Amino acid sequence: MAIQSCHPPSIDIMPVKQSCRKITKWEIEKTQKAIQGLNSKDKIERRLIRREDRIHKLQLLKAPIAVSELRRLFNTISIDKKKLCCNPDVQYPAIFRVNLTKKKCFLEVHSPKQILLIFFNKDDHHTCISIGAFKRVYKVWEIMQPQIMAYATAKVPEGNKWKIETAGNEDKYLNLFNRSTFTVRLYANHYHINGNNNRWQVLLMKYYSLTLFDFLNKIREKKMNLLSDDVKLVLALKIMEPIAYFHKKSVVHRDIKPENILMEGSDLVYTDFGFAADMDDPKTTRLFLGTLSFMSYEVLLRKYGNTFASDIWSAGCILWLLFSDEEYPWYELLDEDDSDTLSTKERIQLALDKMLEFHENIPSKVKKLQFLLWEMLHLNLNYRPTAQEVVDRLNQMLSDLPKEDTYDLSGELKLKSQTETLLQKVKNIFSLFVYENE
C-alpha cells in the first residue's frame, strides 16, 4: 500500500511535560522489545494496512486534522518511535510538541500502543469541552486504537493548599467510585511536570457527548413537550440514584449541578469531585462550597456548611429544571453568567427573599411531585428527605402511572419493563440532539 511521501512533521524529541513517576528499567526493556517486534519485514504490510485503518477511524471520529497530515504524523512516529516511546531519560506519560503545516498539536505518549493526539486550544469549541475555575477539559483522540477521550488538566502549584486538596479529591473519589456505574469512567490519572517545575494533574476519562445542562437547554429550545411525565421520572431517578449511592458511602459531592452530570444515550454519570468530602471529617461541615445558583439556603446564609442536605437542595433545583418549563424563582439572581448591576451580596439577599416566599406557599400533599420538590427545597435542612427517600418516592410515582403495552411486529405483547421502554425514549431524544450538533 503506497503511503504519500512528503516532508514529515517535526516532533520535538524532548518532552514539554513528563510524568512525575519514575519509569523502571523493566518497563523500558519491555517497551523496547515491543517496538523491535514491529520492525520485521513480514509485518510491514500489515502495519501499513493498520495505519490506513486508524486514519479512516480517526476521520470518522472527526479528528481536526487532514488525512495527509495524519499520514505524515504516523510516518514520523514510526521513524522516531524508539526516541518517543522508550527514552530512558523521559518519564512517561510524556507530552511532545508536534508542528504540523496548519495546526500546532501535541502527542501524549503512554506506550507504543497508547498515544494521544491533543490540541490545547481553549478557543476551539471543537476540542475544548469546558473551562472551569480549576481545570480545563479537552477532547482528545487516541490514535493507536482510535477513540475519543476526555482529558482534564489542572495546574497544581506547590504551596497552594486549596488546589492541592481539590486535585487530591478528584484522585480519591474518581478512583473510589470507578467501578460503579454512577461516575465518569476514569482510564488514567497522573501528574506532569514541565521545565519550570510546575505540576499539572491529568485525568483521562471516558468521553460523553452532552451534559445534562446541554440536554435540558435543547429541550427548552425546541419549545415542544419532548419529555413525557414518565420519561422525566426515569431521568429524575437517574439523577438521584447516584447521590443516594454517594451518601451511603458517606461522601457529599458539594457541587451538584447539570454541568457536572454527563450524558450518553440514557446513561447519566457524575463528574467533578474536586469539592467532594467525607462527612466523617469534622471540617467538611465548616466549609461553604458549591455553585451559587444551586447553593442551599443555609450555605448561602453561611449558617451551616455543606452536608448531605445541601446536596439534596442542589438536586431539588435540578429536578425543578427537569419538570418545569420555567427556572426556579432565584435562579437568574444567582446565575454567575448573568450580567447584573447588583453586587453579589445584593443578589444573594434578593435570592434568599425569593426562597422565603417560595417556602410559604406549601403545595398540597396530593400533588406528590410538587410536594417532594418543596421538601427538597425546605429552608430547614433537617426537614429535607434523604436521597434514598427521594429515590423511593420517585419509584412509587412511576409505578402509579398508567402503563402502556408494547407490541412487536407480529402483534405479540412484548414483556418489556416500563423503565426499559422509557429509557429507549431518552436515547432517541439524545440521539437527535447529538446528530444536530454534528
C-alpha positions in Angstrom: 0.0 0.0 0.0 1.5 3.3 -1.1 1.9 6.0 1.5 2.1 9.6 0.4 5.6 10.8 0.8 6.2 14.3 1.9 8.3 16.2 4.4 7.4 14.7 7.8 6.0 17.0 10.6 8.6 18.0 13.2 8.2 16.3 16.6 10.3 17.8 19.4 12.0 14.7 20.9 12.5 16.4 24.3 9.0 16.5 26.0 7.4 19.7 27.1 5.9 17.8 30.1 6.6 14.4 31.6 5.3 12.3 34.4 6.4 12.8 38.0 6.6 9.0 38.3 10.0 7.4 37.7 9.9 4.6 35.0 11.6 1.4 36.0 14.3 -0.3 33.9 11.9 -3.3 33.4 9.3 -1.1 31.8 11.8 0.4 29.4 13.1 -3.0 28.3 9.5 -4.3 27.8 8.7 -1.3 25.6 11.9 -1.7 23.5 11.0 -5.4 22.9 7.5 -4.4 21.8 9.0 -1.9 19.2 11.6 -4.4 17.9 8.7 -6.8 17.2 7.1 -4.2 14.9 10.2 -3.9 12.6 10.3 -7.3 11.0 9.7 -7.2 7.2 6.8 -9.6 7.1 4.8 -7.2 9.3 5.4 -4.1 7.3 2.4 -4.6 5.0 0.1 -5.4 7.9 1.4 -2.3 9.7 0.6 -0.1 6.7 -2.9 -1.5 6.5 -3.5 -0.9 10.2 -2.2 2.6 9.7 -4.7 3.4 7.0 -7.5 1.8 9.1 -6.5 4.0 12.0 -6.6 7.1 9.8 -10.0 6.2 8.5 -11.4 5.7 12.0 -9.9 9.0 13.2 -11.6 10.7 10.3 -14.9 9.1 11.3 -14.3 10.4 14.9 -13.8 13.9 13.4 -10.3 14.4 14.5 -9.5 18.0 13.4 -6.6 17.1 11.1 -6.3 16.4 7.4 -5.7 12.9 6.1 -2.4 13.9 4.5 -1.2 15.3 7.8 -2.3 12.2 9.7 -0.2 10.1 7.3 2.8 12.3 7.8 2.3 12.1 11.6 2.2 8.3 11.6 5.3 8.2 9.4 7.2 10.4 11.8 6.0 8.4 14.8 7.2 5.2 13.1 10.6 6.8 12.4 11.1 8.2 15.9 9.2 5.5 17.9 12.2 4.5 20.0 13.0 8.1 20.9 9.3 8.9 21.6 8.3 5.7 23.5 11.3 4.3 25.3 13.7 7.1 26.0 15.5 6.3 29.3 15.8 10.0 30.1 12.0 10.5 29.9 9.4 9.7 32.5 6.1 8.6 30.8 3.4 9.5 30.2 5.1 12.5 28.5 3.9 15.3 26.2 5.8 16.1 22.9 5.2 19.1 20.7 4.3 18.4 17.0 4.4 21.2 14.4 2.0 20.4 11.6 1.6 22.6 8.5 -1.7 24.1 9.7 -2.0 23.4 13.4 0.2 23.0 16.4 -0.7 19.9 18.4 0.8 17.6 21.0 1.3 13.9 21.5 1.0 12.4 25.0 2.8 9.1 24.8 1.9 6.5 27.4 3.4 3.5 25.5 3.9 2.4 21.8 0.2 1.2 21.9 -1.3 4.3 23.5 -0.6 7.7 22.1 -3.0 10.7 22.4 -3.4 13.5 19.9 -4.1 16.7 21.8 -4.9 20.3 20.7 -4.5 22.6 23.7 -6.6 25.5 22.2 -9.1 26.9 24.7 -10.8 29.0 22.0 -11.6 26.0 19.8 -15.0 24.7 20.8 -14.4 21.5 18.8 -11.5 20.4 21.0 -12.1 22.4 24.3 -15.1 20.9 26.2 -15.1 23.2 29.2 -13.1 25.8 31.1 -13.6 25.9 34.9 -12.1 27.7 37.8 -9.7 24.9 38.5 -9.3 22.8 35.3 -9.9 22.6 31.6 -11.3 19.6 29.8 -10.3 18.8 26.2 -11.5 16.3 23.7 -8.5 14.1 22.7 -8.0 11.3 20.2 -6.2 8.0 21.0 -4.6 7.3 17.6 -3.2 3.8 18.0 -6.6 2.3 19.0 -8.8 5.2 17.7 -11.3 6.6 20.1 -12.3 9.9 21.7 -11.4 10.5 25.3 -11.9 13.4 27.8 -8.7 15.0 29.0 -8.9 17.1 32.2 -5.9 19.1 33.2 -5.4 21.4 36.2 -2.3 23.3 37.4 -1.4 22.3 41.0 1.2 24.9 42.3 3.3 23.9 45.2 2.1 25.6 48.4 -1.4 26.2 47.2 -3.2 24.0 49.7 -6.7 24.5 48.2 -5.7 23.4 44.7 -3.7 20.5 46.1 -6.7 19.4 48.1 -9.0 19.8 45.2 -6.8 17.7 42.9 -6.5 15.1 45.7 -10.2 14.9 45.9 -10.5 14.2 42.2 -7.9 11.4 42.5 -9.5 9.9 45.6 -13.2 9.9 44.7 -12.9 9.1 41.0 -10.8 6.1 41.9 -13.1 5.2 44.8 -16.2 5.1 42.6 -14.5 4.0 39.4 -16.1 0.5 39.5 -19.6 2.0 39.9 -22.0 3.0 37.0 -22.7 6.4 38.7 -19.5 8.3 37.9 -17.5 9.1 34.8 -15.1 6.2 33.9 -11.5 7.1 34.8 -8.9 5.5 32.5 -5.8 7.0 34.0 -4.7 9.8 36.3 -1.2 11.1 36.6 0.8 14.3 37.2 3.0 16.1 34.7 5.9 18.4 35.4 7.3 20.9 32.9 10.6 22.7 32.6 9.6 25.3 35.1 8.8 22.6 37.7 5.1 23.3 37.6 2.9 20.3 38.4 -0.2 19.6 36.3 -2.8 17.0 37.2 -4.2 14.9 34.3 -7.4 12.9 34.4 -8.0 10.7 31.3 -11.7 9.8 31.2 -14.5 8.4 29.0 -15.9 11.0 26.7 -19.6 11.9 26.9 -21.4 13.8 24.1 -23.6 16.1 26.3 -24.0 17.3 29.8 -27.5 17.4 31.4 -27.2 21.2 31.2 -26.9 20.9 27.4 -29.8 18.4 27.2 -32.2 20.5 29.2 -31.3 23.6 27.3 -32.0 21.8 24.0 -35.4 20.6 25.3 -36.3 24.2 26.1 -35.1 25.5 22.8 -37.4 23.0 21.0 -40.4 24.5 22.8 -42.1 21.1 22.4 -43.2 18.6 25.0 -40.5 16.1 24.1 -40.3 14.6 27.6 -43.5 13.0 29.0 -44.0 12.8 32.7 -43.0 9.2 32.9 -39.7 9.9 31.0 -39.0 12.8 33.3 -39.5 10.5 36.3 -37.0 8.0 34.9 -34.5 10.8 34.4 -35.1 12.1 37.9 -34.2 8.6 39.2 -31.1 8.6 37.1 -30.1 11.9 38.8 -31.0 10.8 42.3 -29.7 7.2 42.5 -26.0 8.2 42.3 -26.5 10.7 45.0 -28.1 8.1 47.2 -25.0 5.8 46.5 -22.5 8.6 47.3 -24.3 9.4 50.6 -24.4 5.7 51.5 -20.6 5.7 51.2 -20.6 8.8 53.5 -19.5 11.1 50.6 -21.0 14.6 50.0 -20.5 15.9 46.5 -20.9 19.7 47.3 -21.1 20.9 43.7 -24.2 19.1 42.2 -25.4 20.9 39.1 -26.4 20.0 35.5 -23.0 20.8 34.1 -21.5 18.1 36.3 -23.8 15.4 35.1 -22.7 13.8 31.8 -25.0 12.0 29.3 -24.5 9.3 26.7 -27.8 7.8 25.5 -29.8 7.2 28.6 -26.7 6.9 30.8 -26.2 9.7 33.3 -22.9 9.9 35.4 -21.4 12.4 37.8 -18.1 14.1 37.4 -16.0 16.9 39.0 -15.3 15.6 42.6 -12.9 18.4 43.4 -15.2 19.7 46.2 -16.3 16.3 47.4 -15.6 15.2 51.0 -16.2 12.6 53.6 -19.0 13.5 56.0 -17.0 11.7 58.8 -14.4 14.5 58.5 -15.4 17.3 61.0 -14.1 20.1 58.8 -16.5 19.1 56.0 -19.5 20.9 57.5 -17.4 24.0 58.3 -16.9 24.9 54.6 -19.3 26.8 52.3 -18.9 25.4 48.7 -20.7 25.0 45.5 -22.1 27.0 42.6 -24.3 29.9 43.7 -27.4 29.1 41.7 -27.5 25.6 43.2 -26.3 26.5 46.6 -28.6 25.7 49.5 -30.3 28.3 51.8 -28.2 27.6 54.8 -24.9 27.7 52.9 -25.8 31.0 51.3 -26.6 32.3 54.8 -23.2 31.0 55.9 -25.2 29.4 58.8 -24.1 25.8 58.1 -21.5 24.3 55.9 -22.2 21.6 53.2 -24.0 18.4 54.3 -26.0 15.7 52.7 -29.0 18.1 53.0 -27.2 20.7 50.8 -26.7 18.0 48.1 -30.5 17.4 48.3 -31.2 21.1 47.8 -29.0 21.2 44.7 -30.7 18.1 43.3 -34.1 19.7 44.0 -33.0 22.6 41.9 -32.1 20.2 39.0 -35.4 18.4 39.3 -37.2 21.7 39.2 -35.5 22.5 35.8 -36.3 19.0 34.6 -40.1 19.0 35.5 -40.9 22.7 35.0 -40.9 24.9 31.8 -39.6 27.7 33.9 -36.5 28.3 36.1 -36.9 28.4 39.8 -37.5 32.0 41.1 -34.0 32.6 42.4 -32.1 31.0 39.5 -31.3 34.2 37.5 -30.4 36.2 40.6 -27.6 33.7 41.4 -26.6 32.8 37.9 -22.9 33.8 37.7 -23.0 34.1 33.9 -25.9 36.6 34.1 -24.7 40.2 33.9 -26.2 42.4 36.5 -25.5 45.8 38.1 -26.2 44.4 41.5 -23.4 43.2 43.7 -23.1 39.5 44.7 -24.2 40.3 48.2 -27.3 42.1 47.0 -28.2 39.3 44.6 -27.9 36.7 47.4 -30.2 38.7 49.7 -32.8 39.0 46.9 -32.5 35.3 46.3 -32.9 34.5 50.0 -36.1 36.6 49.9 -37.4 34.6 46.9 -36.6 31.3 48.8 -38.6 32.5 51.8 -41.6 33.4 49.5 -41.4 30.0 47.9 -41.3 28.2 51.2 -44.5 30.0 52.4 -46.6 28.5 49.5 -47.0 24.9 50.7 -48.4 22.7 48.0 -51.0 20.0 48.7 -49.6 16.6 49.6 -52.0 15.2 46.9 -49.6 16.8 44.4 -46.9 14.4 45.1 -44.2 15.7 42.9 -44.7 19.4 43.8 -44.7 18.5 47.5 -41.5 16.4 47.1 -39.7 19.3 45.4 -41.0 21.7 48.2 -39.5 19.3 50.8 -36.2 19.0 48.9 -36.0 22.8 48.9 -37.1 23.2 52.6 -35.4 26.1 54.3 -34.8 23.8 57.4 -32.1 21.3 56.3 -33.4 18.8 58.9 -36.8 18.6 57.1 -35.4 17.6 53.8 -35.7 14.0 52.7 -32.7 11.8 52.3 -31.5 10.9 48.8 -32.8 7.3 49.3 -36.2 8.6 50.4 -36.4 10.7 47.2 -35.5 7.6 45.1 -38.2 5.5 46.8 -40.9 8.2 46.3 -39.9 8.7 42.7 -40.2 5.0 42.1 -43.6 5.0 43.7 -44.8 7.8 41.5 -43.5 5.9 38.4 -45.3 2.7 39.4 -48.5 4.7 40.0 -48.6 6.0 36.4 -50.7 4.0 33.8 -48.6 1.6 31.9 -48.6 1.3 28.1 -48.4 -2.2 26.5 -45.8 -2.6 23.8 -46.2 -4.9 20.9 -43.8 -6.4 18.4 -44.2 -6.6 14.6 -46.2 -9.9 14.9 -48.7 -8.3 17.3 -47.4 -10.3 20.3 -47.3 -8.5 23.6 -43.7 -7.8 24.5 -42.6 -8.4 28.1 -40.6 -5.2 28.3 -40.2 -3.4 31.5 -41.7 0.1 31.8 -38.3 1.6 32.7 -36.6 0.0 29.7 -39.2 1.4 27.3 -38.8 4.9 28.8 -35.0 4.8 28.7 -35.3 4.0 25.0 -37.3 7.2 24.5 -34.5 9.1 26.3 -31.9 7.5 24.0 -34.0 8.6 20.9 -34.2 12.2 22.0 -30.5 12.2 23.0 -29.5 10.8 19.5 -31.5 13.6 17.9 -29.6 16.3 19.8 -26.2 14.7 19.1 -27.0 14.5 15.4 -27.9 18.2 15.4 -24.5 19.0 17.0 -22.6 17.3 14.2 
